[in-house]
């Protein structure tokens, strides 16, 4: 398809359809043909329906919501399984005094009827929502009004397909199905959100008189994005009350008086501005492929893949017999919801019945080259329904700081979302098989497995089979000290360095912030690792260099803070006060990273924490000590022996053919402050505290690793790979985290460190674990 699109765009000239040049006229004809193809896809007659192109399915829903003839007698009714973009119509209805009601579809199946099975359908209504305070008597609500009922052709959370018989039931039998409701009268119109379902089973509009159907083309073809359509019945479209007019929607207007004559064609009236004609021209090539395959064959193919995956997931068992997978589907609706679409939504369980977080599944699948969608998929009703989340649960999760797309995947022992696998016409059995193999190798505990301690043992990180006493009596010493003055930029190593009340002096004391307020890190800008830093304590100067800047930068640690002003920085659920720098300094860093930014320094003069926005402190582990802009704690310690063991495992994977080229990981890949030598691999995991020289440190536990350790600084620039995170994930997972290294904080009080003159760490000092 993409080859055909590129060939088309590079060999033809297109013009704005709102003109009369030859190219514009030709484009206008292409747009007309595209409308016809869309209607044919839904088996809709041009005599009954019109295709209105929009910027997406959400824009089509917004168009219906803002132009629908709402009144105080109107009702917007929708199934619980609906996308947020459908729920958003509620805002228009409520603002116009209309009511809004969420419903669950229920049915009772009766046997012994002449035609086999008949279903008695009812709608279980949730509470009526209204915004205005005026109370309406029931008889005042009865009368002529337009009501809107919305449901998806396929739920994007569970894959549940709703029968389009609902359309006729709502439109023709509303008095019966809504018996006792003040909204049983009036004219009911039906909106079907087909954005998910139309890729494999488009609604047949010759059989079902749907008033409005919304679609998204990238969900059908994958390309183009930013293009959707509203397919509207002619009589329904004429009821929509459009306020705004724009270029292309008017026949004439006068600038200095209140006069406008709108176009009469439905498409012309509702398509504001210039249509996305290049995208519209591209969908022809997508329909050509679908027509060659046939939609029925696509439906059978994707259904078979989803059925296979669903059965394989449900069959998985841990070694203790416990089920691995909870698949979210309901078999309670036999008649109106009798099929399932080509998606499988689920969560995975550990042998003890606790949940694997969906973010853990997503992170590991990405390392295996598998892309998943996780969360609630913008479908809060279905998410709450299938996960068993009450209103109290949802509010509690929000109070804990949970919002869409964050990392809070398990709260109070319950998942906040799910994992979803989606299949399309281009999917294959090999894709499904690879995913099953991934789940088996990463999440299923099997007997007689070695090296997969996270699968088999309560303590998820395995250790060599030696006594603990011998592990702690081995000698350890400090191998290196590294300071990272600017967050996410390169650090420098030194033989000895002073301590401060926030850890190593000047460590993570600066950061870069974009003009939009985003804190810049290597996760989004890997090139930041190319910025090198060093500090001369005697001269009181920080030296900064970048391959993108001809000259280096010198920052006086004491005198360069006066002209930049102060501002607040939000970081990891906390707010800090920081001091800025001059335009000269900011311009240097903007050139170094290729993005406009400013340099900010942690303010030591004020309280280090101005505001804790989340009860749990975000991702920050150390909430007792003064910490600068470090992610979690004052220090990160890495063992040289643990790195050596990791490299041996990676080499073993190379020999097994898992990787094409050997990879040697340097300890600095993990950005540690302290590297120790001696003892056995991973012995540091069990340290409660330690002493280095005459200084005492408390262990805060393992450090959770992310994709940042896969960024490699080479002579040619910055490269990304799957290592070492992929290998670490195979044996260093614990409760949803991939741990390597331990986090530390100083044990002394702030005053003790501040007042001592010998508060230094030095390479070669002995390290004594569990010394107090």
N, C-alpha and C positions, 0 to 999 in steps of 0.2 A: 504493500500500500504506500509506504513512504517513498519508495523509488518512483512510483507513478505520480505521487504528489510533486516531488522535486522536478521530475521531468516536465510536468504540466506547468509549474511556476517558472521554469527557466526557458520555456519555449513559447509561451503565450503572454500577451499583454492584457492586463485587467485594468478597468477604470471604475471610478465611483459610479454606482448605479443611478445616483441622483444627477445624471447629466445625459447629454444626447450625442456624445462623440461615438465613433464606431466601437472603440474598446468598451465604453460604458454600456452601450446598447447590447453588445455581446455578453458582457458581465450580467446585465439585467436578465437576459435569457437563461444564463446558467443558474442564477438564483431561482428563477421560476422553475426550472427543471429540478433543482434540488428540493424545492417545496413539494413538488409532485412525488419525488422519490420517498420523502418522509411520509407523506400521506399513504402511499402504496405500501410502505413497510407496516403500517398499522391497519391496512385494509380499510381506509377511510375515503369516502367519496368527496371530491372537491365541492360537490353540491351541498354537502352537509357540514364539512369541516374546513378550517383554514389553519395553515402552519405559520406561526409567528416566531421568527428567530429571536433569541435572547442571548445574553452573555453566559447562560448556564441554566440549570434546572432551578437553582435558588432565585435567579432573576425572574424566571417564569412564574414561580410561586408568589414572589413579591408583587408582580404585576396583578395577579388575581386578587391578592389580599388588599391592595390599595385601591383597586377600581371596582371591587364588588359592591353591590348596592345594599350596604348594611343599614339597618334601622334598629330601633330599640326593641322591635319585635323579632329581630333576626336571631339565629343561632348558628354558631360554628361548632360542629361536632366532628370529632376525629378519633381514630383508634389510638390506643396507647402505643402501638408499634408504629411510630412515625418519626421521621427525621426532624431535626431542629428547624430546618428551613420550612417545614410544614407547620410546626408549632408557632413559628413566627407570625403566621397569618392571624393568630389569636390577638396580637397587639392591635391590628387594624379593627378587628371586630369589637374588642372591648372598648377601644377609644371612641367608637361610634355608638356606644350604649348597648351593643348586642351582647348575648350570652355566649359562653364557651363551655363545652362539656367534653371531657375525655370519656371514651367508652371501651369496654371489653366485649368482644363478640362471643356469645354463648349459643349453644344449640342442643336440642334434644332429639335423638334419632328414634323414630318410630318404625317398628317392623310390621310386616303383614299388610302393607299398603299395596294396592294393585300394581303400582309401577316400581315396586321393590322397596326402596328406602326414601323416606321424606324427612326433611329436617325442619324442626320448628326453631326459627332463629329469634333470638332476643338480644337486646343491647343492655349490658349492665353499665349503668351510668355512674360516673364519679360525681363529685359535688359540682354544682353549677357555679361558674365563675362570672362575676360582674364587677365592673369598675365604678360606675356611678352609684351614688348613695341612694338615689330615688328608688322607692319600693314600688313595684308594679303588681297590681292585682292580677289574678290569673286571667280574668276575662279581658283585661286590657292587652294581654299578650296575644290573645287569639285574634286572628285576622290575616289580611294579606301581608305576607313578608317573604323575602327570599332568604333561604337557609342554605348552608354549605356543609356537605359531609365529605371528609377527606380520609383516604386510606391508601397504603402503598400496594402496588401490584405484587411486590415482593419485599419482605422486611429485610433491611440491610444488616440487621444484627443476627437473626436466626436463619434466614433463608426461607421463612414461611411464606408461601404464596397464597394470597387471598383470592377467592373465586370472584370473578366479575359479576356473578349472579347478585352480589351485593348492590350493584348499580341499580338493577331493576327493582330489587326489594326496597331500597331507600326511595327511589323515585316514584314507584307505583303503589307501594304498600306501607307508606310512612305512618298512616293512622294506626295500623295494626301493630307494627313493630315498636312504635313509640307511644303505645296506648297509655293514657294517664299522664303523659307529659304535655306541658303547655305548648310545646313546639311540634305536636303531631300534625298540626295543620300548616298551612302555608306551602310555598313551593320549594321543594328540596332539589338542590343541584349537587352534582357529585364531581369531586376532583380526585383523580388517580395520580399518585406519584409513581411514575414508571421509570425513574432514573436508574434504579437497580435492575428491575425485572425485564426491561425491554431489550437487554443485550442477548437474552436467550429465549424469551417468550413475550413478544410485544402484544399488548391488548388488541383484540380484534374489534375494531370500532364499527364494523358492519353488523355485529351481533349485539353489542352492548352500547347503549346510548350515553356514554360518558360525556359530561359537559366540558371538562378540562382535563387534559393529559399533559404532564410535564416530563421532559426527557433531557438527558445530557449525552452529547455525542462521544465524549472521550470515554464514557463508561461502555459504549458500544464498540468503538474502534480502537481506543487508546490515543487517538489523535483526530481532530484538533482539540486542544483544551480551550476553555473560555468560550464555548459555544453550546447552546441548548435551544430548546424550542417549547413553545406552548401550542398545543393542538387544541383548538377550541371549536365547539359546535357554533355554527353561525348564529343561532338564536340566543345562545348563552353569551357569546362575545358582544352582541348588541346591547346587552344589559350592563356591561362594564362601563363605569363612569370615569373616563380619563380626564384628569385636570391639566397636567403639564402638556405643552406641545414643544416640538423641536424641529430642527431641520429634517425634512423628509416626511413629516406628519401633517404638514399644512399645505393647503392649496394656495392660500394667500394670507398675508398679515400686514398690518400697518403699524409702524414703529411708534408713532406719537399719539395714537388714540386706541381705545379699547376695541380693537377689531381683529378677528381671526376667523378664517374659514378653514375648517379641518378637512382632510381628505376623507373620502367615504369608504375606501377599501379597508377591510379589517387589518390586513397585514401592514399597509401603509400607515394606518392610524396608530398602531401600537409599537412599531419599530422605530424608536427614537434615534436620531442621528444616522450616521453612515453605518450600514450593516457590515459585519465582519466578512466581506465578500470573498477574501482569499481563503478563509476557513470554510465558508459555505461551499466554495468550489472544491475543496478537498474531500468533503464527505461523499462526493460521487464515487471516488475510488474505493472508499470503505464499503459502500453499498454493493459495489461490483463484486467484491470478495465475498460478502455475506450471501449475495444472490447465487454465486457459484457454488457455495457450500450448502446452501438452503438452511433456513432457520430451524427446521425440524431436525436436521442432522446435527446442528450445533447444540440444540437442546438435549438430544439423546447423548451426545458425546460428553457434555459438561455434567449432566446428571449422573452418568456412569462414573465419572471421576470422583464426584462428590460422594456418591454412595460407597465407592470403594474406600475412600479415605475415612469416611465416617465409621464404617465397619471395622477397619483396621485399628483406628484409634480406640474404639470401644472394646476391642479384644485385648488390648495391652494390659498386662498385669505385672506388678512388682513381684519379687521373689517370695514375699509373704502372702501373695494372693490378692493384695489390695488393688483396686482399679486405679489405673494411671490417669484416665481422661474423663472429664465430665463434658459431654456434648450438649449444647443448649438447643433443644427442640421440644415441641409439644405435640402430642398426638391426640389432644382432647377434641380438636375440631376435625371431624371426619369428612364433612360434606363441603362446607364453605372454604376450608383450608386443607386441601387434600394432597398437595404436592409441596416439594421443597426445591428451592433454587440451588444453583451450583456454588454455594458457600457453606463452610463448616465453621461454626464458632464454638470455642471450647476453652477450658482451663485445665491445667495439669496438676496432679496431686503427688505428694511424696508418699513413701510407704506408710508413714504414720498418719496420713490423712490430711496433713497441712498442705497449703497451696504453694505451688511455684508461682511467683509473680509474673505477670505477662510481659513486663519489661525485661526480665531475665530471659524469657523465651525469645523475645524480639532481638535482644543483644546477641545471643548465641546463634540464632538463625542467620543474622547478618554476617557473622564470621564464616558461616557455611555457604554464603552466597544465596541465601533464601530471604526474600523480602516479604514481610508480613504487615498486616494492619492490626494494631492493638488498641485497647481502650474501650470506649462505649460507642464508637463509630457515629457520633453525633445523634444517637438515638436513645435519649435518656429514659423514655418510657419502657422500651423493650429491655434495656440494660437493667433497670431496676426490677422489672418483672422476672426475668430469667435468673438474675443473680440473687433474688430474694432480698433486695435492699428496701427497707422501709423509709418513710419520710424522715424519721429520726436518724436512720443510718446516713442518709444523704446529707442532712444538715450537719451531722457530726463530722462527716468526712470533709465538708467544706470548712468547718471551723478548725480542723486539723491542718488546713492549708491546701487541700486537694482541689485542683482545677483540671480542666481538660488538657491533655498532652503532657502532664507532668510525670514524675517517677513514683508517685504514691500508688503502687499497684495492689498493695495489701494493707488494709486498715482494720484494726480490731478483729483480725483473724479472717476477714472476708475479702474476696477480690473486689476491686473497684471497677474492673472492666474485664475484657476477655481477649483471646487471640482469634483472629479470623483468617481463614484460607479461602481465597477466591479463585475460581476457574473460569477461563474464557475459551473461545474457539481455538486459540493458539496453545492452550495448555495440553500437556501430554501425560500419559501414564508414568513416564520416567520422572516427571516433576513430582507427582504424588508419591511415588516410591522413594524418591530421594528425601522427601519430607518425613515419611514414616521412619526411614533409616536414621535421620537426624534425631527424631524424638526418642527412638530406642537407645541410641548411643549417648544421648545427653541427659535423659530424664528417667529412664527405666532401670531399676535395680535388678540385676540378674545374679544368680548364684555363680560361685567360682570365678568371679571377676577380680582382677588385681589392678591396682593403680587407679581405681575409680571409687576412692573412699567416699566421695560425696554421694555416691549412689547407695553405699552399703552400711555406713556406720552413722551412729547418732552424731559423733564428732566428725564433721564432714571433711576435715583436712587431715589426711593420713600422715603418720610419721614412721620412720624406720623402727624396726622391732628391737629397740635397745632400752635399757632401763633409764628412768628419768634421772637417777642420781648421776650416772656417767655423762648424761647430756649436759648437766649443769656444772660439772667439775672441770670440763675442758677449758682451756685458756682462750680468751678473746681479747682482741685489741682493736683500737680505732684505726681504720685503714685510710679514710679520707674524710674531709669536711668540705661541703659545697654550699655556697650562698647564692640565692637567686634574688637579687635586689628588685627586679621588675617582674611582676607576675607574668608567667608564660614565656618570658624571654630566657635566653641562655644564662647560666650561672657561671661561677668561677670557683676553682678549688684552691685551698690554702692549707698551709701546715698548721696554723693555729688561728683561732678567732674568738673574739669576746662574746659573752652572753649578755643578754638584756632581759628585761622583764617580759618580753614577748617572744623570746627564743634566741636564735642567732641574731646578732645586731645587724640591722638593715635588711634582713631576709624578708622578701615579699612586702617591702614597705612602699613600693610604688606600683601603679598599674596604669594601663591605657584605657581610655574611655572614648567611645565614639560620640559624635554630636547628637545622636539620638538617645544617648544615655546607656548604650549597651557596653558592658564590661568585655573587653576584647581578650580572647584567649586562643591558644593553639587549636582548640577544638574546631573553631571556625576559620582561624587564620594560622595555618601551620607554619607559615613563613616567619612568624614571630620568633621561632627558635633560632633564626639566623642573626638576630640582634644579640651581640655579645656585650657583657658587662664586666667590670672589675672595679674595685674600690681601694684607694690608697688611704689607709686610716691616718697616717701621719699628716698628709696634706689636706685631708678632709674633702676628697674629690671622688666622684664616681665617673668612670670613663665608659662611654657607650659607643659602639661601632656597628655599622651595618654595610653589607656589600652594595646596597642601593645608594649609599651616601658617600660622596667623595671624601668628606672630612668627618672625623669623629666628633663626639659631643662630650664636653666636660661639664659636670653639674656639681657646683659647690654644695656640700651637704648642709651648710649652715646659712648661706647668704642668698640663695636663689629662690627663696620662698615668698618674698614680699609682694611681688607684682602680679601674681596669678589669681589671688582671691581664694575664698573658701567655698566649698560646695559639699553637698551630701552625696554619699555613694550607697546604693542598695546592693548588697551582695549576700547571697545564700540566706535570705530571709532576715537579714540584719541591716541596719543603717549605720554608716560611719561618717565621720566628718573628715574631709580631706582638703589638702591645700594644693592649689594649682601653680602653673608655671607661665612663663612669658610666651608670646606668640612665636618667638624664635625657636624655643625648645619644642613647642607643639608642632611647628612646621617641620622640624627635623624628623620627628617620629612619624608624622603623616607621610613623609616621603619614604621612610624606611619600611613601612608596612603597606603602602599603596592605598591608604584610606585616611581621610581626615579624622584626626583624633587629638586628644589632649592627655598630657601626663599629670597624674595626681599622686600626691604623697599622703600616706597615712598620718593623721594628726596625733602626735603624742601628747599634746598639751591638754586635750579634753578627755572626758570619759570615753573609753574605746567603744562602748556600745550605747548608741543613742536610743535605739528602738529595736525590740525583738518582735517581729511581726507574726511569727508562728510559735505556737506553744512548744514545738519540738526543736526549734532553732534551725530549721532547714537542714542542710547537710553537715553543718559544723558539728564535730564530735566533741571538741573541747569547749565547754561553756563556762568553765571555772577560771580559766587563765586569760591573760591578755594575749590576743592573737591578732596579727596584722591582717594582710589580705590573703593569707594562706587558705587553702580550701577547707581543711578539717582541723588541723592541730599545729602546734609550734614546730615539731620536728617529724621527719620521716626517716626511718632507719631501714637499711637494706643489708642483708648478709651476703658476703661474697660467695660463700658456699651454696647458698640458695640459688644465686644466679648461675653458678656452675652446674648445678643439678638441672635447672631449667634448660640450659644450653644442651646438656646431654639428651634431654627428652626431645628437644627440637631436632637434634642430629639423628636421633632414632626415627623420628617421623620422616625425615628426608630419606633415610635408608629404606623405609617401608613404602616410599613412593608417594607420601602425603604431600610433599613439597618438591618443587623442581630444583631449587638451589638451596644450599646450606645457609643458615642465618646464624650469625654470632651476635648475641645480645650483650651490650656493654651495660654495666650497672647504672651508668648515667642516663640510660633510656628511661629509667623510672623516676628521674629527678629527685634523688634522695638528698637529704642534708648530711646524713651520716652513713658511711659504709663501714661495716665491721668485718673482721676476718677471724676464723677459728671456729671450732665446733663442727656440728653437723648441719646439713640443710634443714631449714625451717625450725630449728630449735627456738628461734626468737618468738615463735607463735605462742609459746607457753610462758613467756616471761611476764611476770606481774609488774616488776620494776627492775631498774638496773642502776649501776653506779659507773660513771666514767670519770677517771681522775678522782676529784673530791666532790663531784656534782651528782645529784640524785635525780632520777627521772621516773615518772610513772608511765606505764604502758596503757594506751587507750584501745588496744586491739589492732586487728589487721587493717590495712589500707585497701579500700575498694578500687580496683583498677578499671580504666575506661579505654576508649579507642585512642586516647592521646599517646599511649605508650607504643602505638604502632606507627607513629610518625618517625621517619628516618632522615637525619640530616646528612646529606651526601655532598660531594664536591659539585655535583650538578644542580643542587638545590634541595628540595624537600620531596620525599616520596612517602607513600602510604602502603602498608602491607597488612596482612592478617596476624602477623607475629609481633610480639610473643603472646598476645591476648588469646589467640585460638588455642595454643598449647596450654596456657594457664587455665583456661576454661575447662580443659579435660581432666584436671586433677586438683584445682585450687578453688572450687566453688563452695560457698557456705551460705545457706539461707538467701539465695538470690544475688550474692556478691562474689566477685572474683578477687581473692585477696592475695596480696604479695607485699611484704614489708610490714612494719608496724609503726603506728603513730605514737608519739611521745609528748609529754609536757614536763616542764621543770617541776620538781617536787617542792623546792623552796618557796617561801613567800616572796612577794614582789620586793619588799624592802631588803630581804637578805641578799638577793641577787644584785640589787641596785647599789648596796653599800659596800659589797666586797670588791677589793681591788684585784683579786686573782680569779675573777669569774671568766675563765678562758677554757676552751677545749683545745686539745693539741693532738695531732696525729701521733700514734704510737702509744697513747694512754691505754691502760688496761680497762677492760669492760667486765664488770662483775654483775651477772644477772641475779635477780631475786635476793638482793643484798640487804633488804630491810623490810 
